[in-house]
Amino acid sequence: MEPEKTEIQTGTDDSEKSTPAAAGSGRTPAGSVRSLILELLLRAGGTVLALWLVLTFIAGLYVNHGNEGYPMVKDGDLCVTYRLAGLRPGDAVMYVAPDGRRQCGRVAALAGDRVEISGNTLLVNGFAAPVESFYPTSAEDGVLQSAYTVPSGCVFVVNDCRVDGQDSRIYGGIPLGNCRGKIILVVRRRDI
């Protein structure tokens, strides 16, 4: 014999199950609105934190002020840098000069290299530097009056526009800590 099925009464009926939100009145419970706002704030905060971490430790975003990087980087151009790249001769970089100005230039020599100028040619370890320029290179009135050895932990940076002598010919080696990264993208903001 099969046991008889009985229904258990819970004390609620169908009229109590319907709420104003469920009935389509357009109102949502206050807790639901709070949770949506909290979720939105958490997502926005997470996005801002991720962007800050990337722009602080991995990449950089700089507006170039000056023509020291001309013709590659012009005044007003937006430069994106990659901070984790190992620097090599010929790399375009953003760096902070000893006078506090942010500049762009090109790595000509690494730590331990001997740099000198013969005529209008920049020599690194006795050979012409692998940095192309349309302008002649002069010694200026700085550290390159004779052969100069780049100190440990530094790079020798020259401007593409060599007539602007505010680079390692004046300052000497630029500490790697002052290099803001290798320029990987230049966005023209003028003359478009």
Secondary structure, 3 states (H helix, E strand, C coil): CCCCCCCCCCCCCHHHHCCCCCCCCCCCCHHHHHHHHHHHHHHHHHHHHHHHHHHHHHEEEEECCCCCCCCCCCCCCEEEEECCCCCCCCCEEEEECCCCCEEEEEEEECCCCEEEEECCEEEECCEECCCCCCCCCCCCCCHHHCCEECCCCEEEEECCCCCCCCCHHHHCCEEHHHEEEEEEEEECCCCC
